Amino acid sequence: MTVLSDDRSAGAETWTPVCRVEQIPVGGGVAALLDDGVQVAVLRTDDGELHGLSNIDPFSGAAVLARGIVGDIGGVPVVASPIYKQNFDLRTGRCLDDPDVGIATYPVRVVDGTVHVGVR
């Protein structure tokens, strides 16, 4: 399993434990409600990499991205919204189908087998 190792984890002010790593299905995700009321989707790619992003689909307004289809488009890890099927880059939150739309991303780390989401 690979956890994001770029500098997005730097500067996180608060880390919230979400679940055990094994509770996130490979190629799927889980939703978490953080202390400040923010809904986050934690998604796991087929190669085991973990990504955190907003759970809110900006096109429908529904909290459904944790139930989206996790995959790859031209080497870019994505989640497809289960509502209208727009694809979001798991690394940046940018919508591949509409470059003017993006969603928030959140740093993810694993401590002793527990997945934590960071808030800046």
CNS distance restraints for C-alpha pairs under 8 A (distance, minus, plus):
assign (resid   1 and name CA) (resid  47 and name CA) 6.94 0.50 0.50
assign (resid   1 and name CA) (resid  48 and name CA) 4.42 0.50 0.50
assign (resid   1 and name CA) (resid  49 and name CA) 5.88 0.50 0.50
assign (resid   2 and name CA) (resid  47 and name CA) 7.66 0.50 0.50
assign (resid   2 and name CA) (resid  48 and name CA) 5.72 0.50 0.50
assign (resid   2 and name CA) (resid  49 and name CA) 4.48 0.50 0.50
assign (resid   2 and name CA) (resid  50 and name CA) 6.78 0.50 0.50
assign (resid   3 and name CA) (resid  48 and name CA) 7.91 0.50 0.50
assign (resid   3 and name CA) (resid  49 and name CA) 5.31 0.50 0.50
assign (resid   3 and name CA) (resid  50 and name CA) 5.30 0.50 0.50
assign (resid   3 and name CA) (resid  51 and name CA) 7.70 0.50 0.50
assign (resid   3 and name CA) (resid 108 and name CA) 6.99 0.50 0.50
assign (resid   3 and name CA) (resid 109 and name CA) 6.23 0.50 0.50
assign (resid   3 and name CA) (resid 110 and name CA) 7.24 0.50 0.50
assign (resid   4 and name CA) (resid   8 and name CA) 7.98 0.50 0.50
assign (resid   4 and name CA) (resid  49 and name CA) 6.83 0.50 0.50
assign (resid   4 and name CA) (resid  50 and name CA) 6.48 0.50 0.50
assign (resid   4 and name CA) (resid  51 and name CA) 6.96 0.50 0.50
assign (resid   4 and name CA) (resid 107 and name CA) 7.48 0.50 0.50
assign (resid   4 and name CA) (resid 108 and name CA) 6.71 0.50 0.50
assign (resid   4 and name CA) (resid 109 and name CA) 7.32 0.50 0.50
assign (resid   5 and name CA) (resid   9 and name CA) 7.57 0.50 0.50
assign (resid   8 and name CA) (resid  12 and name CA) 7.88 0.50 0.50
assign (resid   8 and name CA) (resid 106 and name CA) 7.58 0.50 0.50
assign (resid   8 and name CA) (resid 107 and name CA) 5.48 0.50 0.50
assign (resid   9 and name CA) (resid 107 and name CA) 4.88 0.50 0.50
assign (resid   9 and name CA) (resid 108 and name CA) 6.86 0.50 0.50
assign (resid   9 and name CA) (resid 109 and name CA) 7.57 0.50 0.50
assign (resid   9 and name CA) (resid 118 and name CA) 7.12 0.50 0.50
assign (resid  11 and name CA) (resid 120 and name CA) 6.15 0.50 0.50
assign (resid  12 and name CA) (resid 107 and name CA) 7.39 0.50 0.50
assign (resid  12 and name CA) (resid 118 and name CA) 5.24 0.50 0.50
assign (resid  12 and name CA) (resid 119 and name CA) 5.32 0.50 0.50
assign (resid  12 and name CA) (resid 120 and name CA) 4.36 0.50 0.50
assign (resid  13 and name CA) (resid 118 and name CA) 6.88 0.50 0.50
assign (resid  13 and name CA) (resid 119 and name CA) 5.83 0.50 0.50
assign (resid  13 and name CA) (resid 120 and name CA) 4.96 0.50 0.50
assign (resid  14 and name CA) (resid 118 and name CA) 5.55 0.50 0.50
assign (resid  14 and name CA) (resid 119 and name CA) 5.34 0.50 0.50
assign (resid  14 and name CA) (resid 120 and name CA) 6.88 0.50 0.50
assign (resid  15 and name CA) (resid 116 and name CA) 5.81 0.50 0.50
assign (resid  15 and name CA) (resid 117 and name CA) 5.46 0.50 0.50
assign (resid  15 and name CA) (resid 118 and name CA) 4.37 0.50 0.50
assign (resid  15 and name CA) (resid 119 and name CA) 6.50 0.50 0.50
assign (resid  16 and name CA) (resid  34 and name CA) 6.78 0.50 0.50
assign (resid  16 and name CA) (resid  35 and name CA) 7.81 0.50 0.50
assign (resid  16 and name CA) (resid 116 and name CA) 5.17 0.50 0.50
assign (resid  16 and name CA) (resid 117 and name CA) 5.28 0.50 0.50
assign (resid  16 and name CA) (resid 118 and name CA) 6.37 0.50 0.50
assign (resid  17 and name CA) (resid 114 and name CA) 6.62 0.50 0.50
assign (resid  17 and name CA) (resid 115 and name CA) 5.86 0.50 0.50
assign (resid  17 and name CA) (resid 116 and name CA) 4.23 0.50 0.50
assign (resid  17 and name CA) (resid 117 and name CA) 6.54 0.50 0.50
assign (resid  18 and name CA) (resid  32 and name CA) 6.33 0.50 0.50
assign (resid  18 and name CA) (resid 114 and name CA) 7.17 0.50 0.50
assign (resid  18 and name CA) (resid 115 and name CA) 5.59 0.50 0.50
assign (resid  18 and name CA) (resid 116 and name CA) 5.55 0.50 0.50
assign (resid  18 and name CA) (resid 117 and name CA) 6.95 0.50 0.50
assign (resid  19 and name CA) (resid  23 and name CA) 6.56 0.50 0.50
assign (resid  19 and name CA) (resid  24 and name CA) 7.92 0.50 0.50
assign (resid  19 and name CA) (resid 114 and name CA) 5.68 0.50 0.50
assign (resid  19 and name CA) (resid 115 and name CA) 5.52 0.50 0.50
assign (resid  19 and name CA) (resid 116 and name CA) 7.63 0.50 0.50
assign (resid  20 and name CA) (resid  24 and name CA) 7.48 0.50 0.50
assign (resid  20 and name CA) (resid 113 and name CA) 5.75 0.50 0.50
assign (resid  20 and name CA) (resid 114 and name CA) 4.38 0.50 0.50
assign (resid  20 and name CA) (resid 115 and name CA) 5.81 0.50 0.50
assign (resid  21 and name CA) (resid 110 and name CA) 7.60 0.50 0.50
assign (resid  21 and name CA) (resid 113 and name CA) 5.80 0.50 0.50
assign (resid  21 and name CA) (resid 114 and name CA) 5.86 0.50 0.50
assign (resid  21 and name CA) (resid 115 and name CA) 5.83 0.50 0.50
assign (resid  24 and name CA) (resid  28 and name CA) 6.67 0.50 0.50
assign (resid  24 and name CA) (resid  29 and name CA) 5.56 0.50 0.50
assign (resid  24 and name CA) (resid  30 and name CA) 6.12 0.50 0.50
assign (resid  24 and name CA) (resid  42 and name CA) 7.86 0.50 0.50
assign (resid  24 and name CA) (resid  43 and name CA) 7.24 0.50 0.50
assign (resid  24 and name CA) (resid  44 and name CA) 6.62 0.50 0.50
assign (resid  25 and name CA) (resid  29 and name CA) 6.23 0.50 0.50
assign (resid  25 and name CA) (resid  44 and name CA) 6.73 0.50 0.50
assign (resid  26 and name CA) (resid  44 and name CA) 5.33 0.50 0.50
assign (resid  26 and name CA) (resid  45 and name CA) 5.89 0.50 0.50
assign (resid  26 and name CA) (resid  46 and name CA) 5.44 0.50 0.50
assign (resid  26 and name CA) (resid  47 and name CA) 7.84 0.50 0.50
assign (resid  26 and name CA) (resid  48 and name CA) 6.42 0.50 0.50
assign (resid  27 and name CA) (resid  43 and name CA) 7.38 0.50 0.50
assign (resid  27 and name CA) (resid  44 and name CA) 5.51 0.50 0.50
assign (resid  27 and name CA) (resid  45 and name CA) 4.83 0.50 0.50
assign (resid  27 and name CA) (resid  46 and name CA) 5.07 0.50 0.50
assign (resid  27 and name CA) (resid  69 and name CA) 7.42 0.50 0.50
assign (resid  27 and name CA) (resid  70 and name CA) 5.27 0.50 0.50
assign (resid  27 and name CA) (resid  71 and name CA) 7.03 0.50 0.50
assign (resid  28 and name CA) (resid  43 and name CA) 5.69 0.50 0.50
assign (resid  28 and name CA) (resid  44 and name CA) 5.70 0.50 0.50
assign (resid  28 and name CA) (resid  45 and name CA) 7.11 0.50 0.50
assign (resid  28 and name CA) (resid  66 and name CA) 7.23 0.50 0.50
assign (resid  28 and name CA) (resid  67 and name CA) 6.94 0.50 0.50
assign (resid  28 and name CA) (resid  68 and name CA) 7.31 0.50 0.50
assign (resid  28 and name CA) (resid  69 and name CA) 6.86 0.50 0.50
assign (resid  28 and name CA) (resid  70 and name CA) 5.94 0.50 0.50
assign (resid  29 and name CA) (resid  41 and name CA) 6.49 0.50 0.50
assign (resid  29 and name CA) (resid  42 and name CA) 5.38 0.50 0.50
assign (resid  29 and name CA) (resid  43 and name CA) 4.08 0.50 0.50
assign (resid  29 and name CA) (resid  44 and name CA) 6.04 0.50 0.50
assign (resid  29 and name CA) (resid  66 and name CA) 4.85 0.50 0.50
assign (resid  29 and name CA) (resid  67 and name CA) 6.30 0.50 0.50
assign (resid  29 and name CA) (resid  68 and name CA) 7.77 0.50 0.50
assign (resid  30 and name CA) (resid  41 and name CA) 5.75 0.50 0.50
assign (resid  30 and name CA) (resid  42 and name CA) 5.43 0.50 0.50
assign (resid  30 and name CA) (resid  43 and name CA) 6.62 0.50 0.50
assign (resid  30 and name CA) (resid  66 and name CA) 5.23 0.50 0.50
assign (resid  30 and name CA) (resid  67 and name CA) 7.33 0.50 0.50
assign (resid  31 and name CA) (resid  39 and name CA) 6.87 0.50 0.50
assign (resid  31 and name CA) (resid  40 and name CA) 5.71 0.50 0.50
assign (resid  31 and name CA) (resid  41 and name CA) 4.57 0.50 0.50
assign (resid  31 and name CA) (resid  42 and name CA) 6.32 0.50 0.50
assign (resid  31 and name CA) (resid  55 and name CA) 6.80 0.50 0.50
assign (resid  31 and name CA) (resid  66 and name CA) 5.41 0.50 0.50
assign (resid  32 and name CA) (resid  39 and name CA) 5.73 0.50 0.50
assign (resid  32 and name CA) (resid  40 and name CA) 5.21 0.50 0.50
assign (resid  32 and name CA) (resid  41 and name CA) 6.35 0.50 0.50
assign (resid  32 and name CA) (resid  42 and name CA) 7.55 0.50 0.50
assign (resid  33 and name CA) (resid  37 and name CA) 5.93 0.50 0.50
assign (resid  33 and name CA) (resid  38 and name CA) 5.78 0.50 0.50
assign (resid  33 and name CA) (resid  39 and name CA) 4.65 0.50 0.50
assign (resid  33 and name CA) (resid  40 and name CA) 6.38 0.50 0.50
assign (resid  34 and name CA) (resid  38 and name CA) 5.30 0.50 0.50
assign (resid  34 and name CA) (resid  39 and name CA) 6.34 0.50 0.50
assign (resid  34 and name CA) (resid  40 and name CA) 7.36 0.50 0.50
assign (resid  38 and name CA) (resid  54 and name CA) 7.88 0.50 0.50
assign (resid  39 and name CA) (resid  54 and name CA) 6.16 0.50 0.50
assign (resid  39 and name CA) (resid  55 and name CA) 5.44 0.50 0.50
assign (resid  39 and name CA) (resid  56 and name CA) 7.16 0.50 0.50
assign (resid  39 and name CA) (resid  63 and name CA) 7.50 0.50 0.50
assign (resid  40 and name CA) (resid  52 and name CA) 6.53 0.50 0.50
assign (resid  40 and name CA) (resid  53 and name CA) 5.60 0.50 0.50
assign (resid  40 and name CA) (resid  54 and name CA) 4.61 0.50 0.50
assign (resid  40 and name CA) (resid  55 and name CA) 4.71 0.50 0.50
assign (resid  40 and name CA) (resid  56 and name CA) 7.91 0.50 0.50
assign (resid  40 and name CA) (resid  66 and name CA) 7.86 0.50 0.50
assign (resid  40 and name CA) (resid 106 and name CA) 7.89 0.50 0.50
assign (resid  41 and name CA) (resid  52 and name CA) 5.69 0.50 0.50
assign (resid  41 and name CA) (resid  53 and name CA) 5.41 0.50 0.50
assign (resid  41 and name CA) (resid  54 and name CA) 5.80 0.50 0.50
assign (resid  41 and name CA) (resid  55 and name CA) 4.66 0.50 0.50
assign (resid  41 and name CA) (resid  65 and name CA) 6.31 0.50 0.50
assign (resid  41 and name CA) (resid  66 and name CA) 4.63 0.50 0.50
assign (resid  42 and name CA) (resid  50 and name CA) 6.78 0.50 0.50
assign (resid  42 and name CA) (resid  51 and name CA) 5.61 0.50 0.50
assign (resid  42 and name CA) (resid  52 and name CA) 4.53 0.50 0.50
assign (resid  42 and name CA) (resid  53 and name CA) 6.67 0.50 0.50
assign (resid  42 and name CA) (resid  66 and name CA) 6.64 0.50 0.50
assign (resid  43 and name CA) (resid  50 and name CA) 5.64 0.50 0.50
assign (resid  43 and name CA) (resid  51 and name CA) 5.24 0.50 0.50
assign (resid  43 and name CA) (resid  52 and name CA) 6.41 0.50 0.50
assign (resid  43 and name CA) (resid  66 and name CA) 6.68 0.50 0.50
assign (resid  43 and name CA) (resid  70 and name CA) 7.48 0.50 0.50
assign (resid  44 and name CA) (resid  48 and name CA) 5.58 0.50 0.50
assign (resid  44 and name CA) (resid  49 and name CA) 5.50 0.50 0.50
assign (resid  44 and name CA) (resid  50 and name CA) 4.64 0.50 0.50
assign (resid  44 and name CA) (resid  51 and name CA) 6.52 0.50 0.50
assign (resid  44 and name CA) (resid  70 and name CA) 7.68 0.50 0.50
assign (resid  45 and name CA) (resid  49 and name CA) 5.30 0.50 0.50
assign (resid  45 and name CA) (resid  50 and name CA) 6.64 0.50 0.50
assign (resid  45 and name CA) (resid  70 and name CA) 6.43 0.50 0.50
assign (resid  45 and name CA) (resid  71 and name CA) 6.91 0.50 0.50
assign (resid  45 and name CA) (resid  77 and name CA) 7.36 0.50 0.50
assign (resid  46 and name CA) (resid  71 and name CA) 7.62 0.50 0.50
assign (resid  50 and name CA) (resid 108 and name CA) 6.85 0.50 0.50
assign (resid  51 and name CA) (resid  90 and name CA) 6.15 0.50 0.50
assign (resid  51 and name CA) (resid  91 and name CA) 7.01 0.50 0.50
assign (resid  51 and name CA) (resid 105 and name CA) 7.98 0.50 0.50
assign (resid  51 and name CA) (resid 106 and name CA) 7.51 0.50 0.50
assign (resid  51 and name CA) (resid 107 and name CA) 7.31 0.50 0.50
assign (resid  51 and name CA) (resid 108 and name CA) 6.32 0.50 0.50
assign (resid  52 and name CA) (resid  90 and name CA) 7.52 0.50 0.50
assign (resid  52 and name CA) (resid 105 and name CA) 5.67 0.50 0.50
assign (resid  52 and name CA) (resid 106 and name CA) 4.76 0.50 0.50
assign (resid  52 and name CA) (resid 107 and name CA) 6.12 0.50 0.50
assign (resid  52 and name CA) (resid 108 and name CA) 6.04 0.50 0.50
assign (resid  52 and name CA) (resid 117 and name CA) 7.02 0.50 0.50
assign (resid  53 and name CA) (resid  90 and name CA) 7.17 0.50 0.50
assign (resid  53 and name CA) (resid  93 and name CA) 6.77 0.50 0.50
assign (resid  53 and name CA) (resid 103 and name CA) 6.95 0.50 0.50
assign (resid  53 and name CA) (resid 104 and name CA) 5.59 0.50 0.50
assign (resid  53 and name CA) (resid 105 and name CA) 4.02 0.50 0.50
assign (resid  53 and name CA) (resid 106 and name CA) 5.39 0.50 0.50
assign (resid  54 and name CA) (resid  65 and name CA) 7.57 0.50 0.50
assign (resid  54 and name CA) (resid 103 and name CA) 6.02 0.50 0.50
assign (resid  54 and name CA) (resid 104 and name CA) 5.36 0.50 0.50
assign (resid  54 and name CA) (resid 105 and name CA) 6.28 0.50 0.50
assign (resid  54 and name CA) (resid 106 and name CA) 7.73 0.50 0.50
assign (resid  55 and name CA) (resid  63 and name CA) 5.19 0.50 0.50
assign (resid  55 and name CA) (resid  64 and name CA) 5.90 0.50 0.50
assign (resid  55 and name CA) (resid  65 and name CA) 4.83 0.50 0.50
assign (resid  55 and name CA) (resid  66 and name CA) 5.96 0.50 0.50
assign (resid  56 and name CA) (resid  61 and name CA) 5.99 0.50 0.50
assign (resid  56 and name CA) (resid  62 and name CA) 5.58 0.50 0.50
assign (resid  56 and name CA) (resid  63 and name CA) 4.28 0.50 0.50
assign (resid  56 and name CA) (resid  64 and name CA) 6.22 0.50 0.50
assign (resid  56 and name CA) (resid  65 and name CA) 6.32 0.50 0.50
assign (resid  57 and name CA) (resid  61 and name CA) 5.28 0.50 0.50
assign (resid  57 and name CA) (resid  62 and name CA) 5.54 0.50 0.50
assign (resid  57 and name CA) (resid  63 and name CA) 6.19 0.50 0.50
assign (resid  57 and name CA) (resid  64 and name CA) 6.45 0.50 0.50
assign (resid  57 and name CA) (resid  65 and name CA) 6.19 0.50 0.50
assign (resid  57 and name CA) (resid  81 and name CA) 6.77 0.50 0.50
assign (resid  58 and name CA) (resid  62 and name CA) 7.70 0.50 0.50
assign (resid  58 and name CA) (resid 101 and name CA) 7.84 0.50 0.50
assign (resid  58 and name CA) (resid 102 and name CA) 7.98 0.50 0.50
assign (resid  58 and name CA) (resid 103 and name CA) 7.39 0.50 0.50
assign (resid  59 and name CA) (resid  84 and name CA) 7.61 0.50 0.50
assign (resid  60 and name CA) (resid  83 and name CA) 7.11 0.50 0.50
assign (resid  60 and name CA) (resid  84 and name CA) 7.72 0.50 0.50
assign (resid  64 and name CA) (resid  68 and name CA) 6.77 0.50 0.50
assign (resid  64 and name CA) (resid  81 and name CA) 7.05 0.50 0.50
assign (resid  64 and name CA) (resid  82 and name CA) 6.91 0.50 0.50
assign (resid  64 and name CA) (resid  83 and name CA) 7.87 0.50 0.50
assign (resid  65 and name CA) (resid  79 and name CA) 7.24 0.50 0.50
assign (resid  65 and name CA) (resid  80 and name CA) 7.52 0.50 0.50
assign (resid  65 and name CA) (resid  81 and name CA) 5.54 0.50 0.50
assign (resid  65 and name CA) (resid  82 and name CA) 7.06 0.50 0.50
assign (resid  67 and name CA) (resid  81 and name CA) 7.74 0.50 0.50
assign (resid  67 and name CA) (resid  82 and name CA) 6.79 0.50 0.50
assign (resid  68 and name CA) (resid  79 and name CA) 5.74 0.50 0.50
assign (resid  68 and name CA) (resid  80 and name CA) 5.26 0.50 0.50
assign (resid  68 and name CA) (resid  81 and name CA) 4.88 0.50 0.50
assign (resid  68 and name CA) (resid  82 and name CA) 4.98 0.50 0.50
assign (resid  69 and name CA) (resid  79 and name CA) 5.31 0.50 0.50
assign (resid  69 and name CA) (resid  80 and name CA) 5.01 0.50 0.50
assign (resid  69 and name CA) (resid  81 and name CA) 6.88 0.50 0.50
assign (resid  69 and name CA) (resid  82 and name CA) 7.00 0.50 0.50
assign (resid  70 and name CA) (resid  77 and name CA) 7.49 0.50 0.50
assign (resid  70 and name CA) (resid  78 and name CA) 5.76 0.50 0.50
assign (resid  70 and name CA) (resid  79 and name CA) 4.39 0.50 0.50
assign (resid  70 and name CA) (resid  80 and name CA) 6.50 0.50 0.50
assign (resid  71 and name CA) (resid  77 and name CA) 5.87 0.50 0.50
assign (resid  71 and name CA) (resid  78 and name CA) 5.35 0.50 0.50
assign (resid  71 and name CA) (resid  79 and name CA) 6.23 0.50 0.50
assign (resid  71 and name CA) (resid  80 and name CA) 7.90 0.50 0.50
assign (resid  72 and name CA) (resid  76 and name CA) 5.30 0.50 0.50
assign (resid  72 and name CA) (resid  77 and name CA) 4.49 0.50 0.50
assign (resid  72 and name CA) (resid  78 and name CA) 5.52 0.50 0.50
assign (resid  73 and name CA) (resid  77 and name CA) 6.59 0.50 0.50
assign (resid  73 and name CA) (resid  78 and name CA) 6.89 0.50 0.50
assign (resid  76 and name CA) (resid  89 and name CA) 6.53 0.50 0.50
assign (resid  76 and name CA) (resid  90 and name CA) 7.93 0.50 0.50
assign (resid  77 and name CA) (resid  89 and name CA) 5.91 0.50 0.50
assign (resid  77 and name CA) (resid  90 and name CA) 5.64 0.50 0.50
assign (resid  77 and name CA) (resid  91 and name CA) 7.30 0.50 0.50
assign (resid  78 and name CA) (resid  87 and name CA) 5.97 0.50 0.50
assign (resid  78 and name CA) (resid  88 and name CA) 5.24 0.50 0.50
assign (resid  78 and name CA) (resid  89 and name CA) 4.59 0.50 0.50
assign (resid  78 and name CA) (resid  90 and name CA) 5.12 0.50 0.50
assign (resid  79 and name CA) (resid  87 and name CA) 5.55 0.50 0.50
assign (resid  79 and name CA) (resid  88 and name CA) 5.40 0.50 0.50
assign (resid  79 and name CA) (resid  89 and name CA) 6.87 0.50 0.50
assign (resid  79 and name CA) (resid  90 and name CA) 6.66 0.50 0.50
assign (resid  80 and name CA) (resid  85 and name CA) 5.04 0.50 0.50
assign (resid  80 and name CA) (resid  86 and name CA) 5.39 0.50 0.50
assign (resid  80 and name CA) (resid  87 and name CA) 4.30 0.50 0.50
assign (resid  80 and name CA) (resid  88 and name CA) 6.40 0.50 0.50
assign (resid  81 and name CA) (resid  85 and name CA) 4.56 0.50 0.50
assign (resid  81 and name CA) (resid  86 and name CA) 5.53 0.50 0.50
assign (resid  81 and name CA) (resid  87 and name CA) 6.51 0.50 0.50
assign (resid  81 and name CA) (resid  88 and name CA) 7.96 0.50 0.50
assign (resid  86 and name CA) (resid  95 and name CA) 6.88 0.50 0.50
assign (resid  86 and name CA) (resid  96 and name CA) 7.33 0.50 0.50
assign (resid  86 and name CA) (resid  97 and name CA) 5.97 0.50 0.50
assign (resid  87 and name CA) (resid  95 and name CA) 5.72 0.50 0.50
assign (resid  87 and name CA) (resid  96 and name CA) 5.54 0.50 0.50
assign (resid  87 and name CA) (resid  97 and name CA) 6.35 0.50 0.50
assign (resid  88 and name CA) (resid  93 and name CA) 5.60 0.50 0.50
assign (resid  88 and name CA) (resid  94 and name CA) 5.51 0.50 0.50
assign (resid  88 and name CA) (resid  95 and name CA) 4.39 0.50 0.50
assign (resid  88 and name CA) (resid  96 and name CA) 5.86 0.50 0.50
assign (resid  88 and name CA) (resid 102 and name CA) 7.57 0.50 0.50
assign (resid  89 and name CA) (resid  93 and name CA) 5.07 0.50 0.50
assign (resid  89 and name CA) (resid  94 and name CA) 5.43 0.50 0.50
assign (resid  89 and name CA) (resid  95 and name CA) 6.38 0.50 0.50
assign (resid  89 and name CA) (resid  96 and name CA) 6.82 0.50 0.50
assign (resid  90 and name CA) (resid 105 and name CA) 7.82 0.50 0.50
assign (resid  91 and name CA) (resid 105 and name CA) 7.42 0.50 0.50
assign (resid  92 and name CA) (resid 104 and name CA) 7.93 0.50 0.50
assign (resid  92 and name CA) (resid 105 and name CA) 6.49 0.50 0.50
assign (resid  93 and name CA) (resid 102 and name CA) 5.23 0.50 0.50
assign (resid  93 and name CA) (resid 103 and name CA) 4.77 0.50 0.50
assign (resid  93 and name CA) (resid 104 and name CA) 5.91 0.50 0.50
assign (resid  93 and name CA) (resid 105 and name CA) 5.83 0.50 0.50
assign (resid  94 and name CA) (resid  99 and name CA) 6.62 0.50 0.50
assign (resid  94 and name CA) (resid 101 and name CA) 6.28 0.50 0.50
assign (resid  94 and name CA) (resid 102 and name CA) 4.17 0.50 0.50
assign (resid  94 and name CA) (resid 103 and name CA) 6.42 0.50 0.50
assign (resid  95 and name CA) (resid  99 and name CA) 5.64 0.50 0.50
assign (resid  95 and name CA) (resid 100 and name CA) 7.57 0.50 0.50
assign (resid  95 and name CA) (resid 101 and name CA) 5.57 0.50 0.50
assign (resid  95 and name CA) (resid 102 and name CA) 5.38 0.50 0.50
assign (resid  95 and name CA) (resid 103 and name CA) 7.86 0.50 0.50
assign (resid 106 and name CA) (resid 117 and name CA) 6.49 0.50 0.50
assign (resid 106 and name CA) (resid 118 and name CA) 6.02 0.50 0.50
assign (resid 106 and name CA) (resid 119 and name CA) 6.58 0.50 0.50
assign (resid 107 and name CA) (resid 117 and name CA) 5.84 0.50 0.50
assign (resid 107 and name CA) (resid 118 and name CA) 5.16 0.50 0.50
assign (resid 107 and name CA) (resid 119 and name CA) 7.40 0.50 0.50
assign (resid 108 and name CA) (resid 115 and name CA) 6.91 0.50 0.50
assign (resid 108 and name CA) (resid 116 and name CA) 5.67 0.50 0.50
assign (resid 108 and name CA) (resid 117 and name CA) 4.69 0.50 0.50
assign (resid 108 and name CA) (resid 118 and name CA) 6.21 0.50 0.50
assign (resid 109 and name CA) (resid 115 and name CA) 5.82 0.50 0.50
assign (resid 109 and name CA) (resid 116 and name CA) 5.28 0.50 0.50
assign (resid 109 and name CA) (resid 117 and name CA) 6.64 0.50 0.50
assign (resid 109 and name CA) (resid 118 and name CA) 7.97 0.50 0.50
assign (resid 110 and name CA) (resid 114 and name CA) 5.31 0.50 0.50
assign (resid 110 and name CA) (resid 115 and name CA) 4.49 0.50 0.50
assign (resid 110 and name CA) (resid 116 and name CA) 5.99 0.50 0.50
assign (resid 111 and name CA) (resid 115 and name CA) 6.58 0.50 0.50
assign (resid 111 and name CA) (resid 116 and name CA) 7.38 0.50 0.50
